[in-house]
Amino acid sequence: MSLLAVRNALETALNAMSPALATAWENTPYTPVEGTAYQRANLLAAQPDNPEMGGHVTERGFMQITLCYPLGTGPKDAMARAELIRTTFPRGAAFSASGVTTQIERTPEIAPAMIEEDRYCLPVRVRFFAHHAS
C-alpha cells in the first residue's frame, strides 16, 4: 500500500505542474498527438530498507519522467521542462498521500537524450524515499 501512496503523491505533484503537459501514465492508454510534446511517467521501485527490526520500512526508488518532444525542434523546450521538474521536485521536498510522506532524496537527474521514432526524448529521474510502518 505504501508504494501506491508514493505513486499517488508524486503523480499528483507532476500533474499539478504549470504549464501542464499531456502525460502518458503508466499502464494507461495514451496516443501521442503528432507534432505536440508529452511526457511519460514511470515509478521504479528499488529494494526497500529495513532500518530496524520491527515494522518500519523505507521505500526507495525514482520516478522517471521522459519528456518527448517533436524531432527537429532542438533541445531547448525539453530542457526547459526538465528544469521545471527540478524546480517542482527539489532535494528535500515532501509530498504526502494516504498518510505516507515521500521525500525527494536529491536534485533530479537529467539523463542523456535519445531519439525514439519521431521524438526527441529526455529522461529526468526524481529519486525518493518514504519511511512508513508496515
C-alpha angles and dihedrals in degrees: 000000000000095000088052088055091047090051092047093050095048096042091049091054092047091049091051094057116121126251091039120229126197110258133209100211119205114278092359124118113255131165114197116230111235113251096014131100126243138166133230119215123203130170114217113191121205128204108297120239124231102202093183140009112274134044104327121112133179113209115207136183142094141268110228116208111191112199111211117196131173112276117253098031097100129242099279100096094042091049091049089054090047089054090049089054088052089052092048094047106035121170109281097021115139129211123185136202132160092358095305119114116208117201128199108239100199143351108297114263121235106211127202115287122246135195117240113183103293096353138089102216124198117187120211119190121207108195117208145174131195127191117208144149113258 
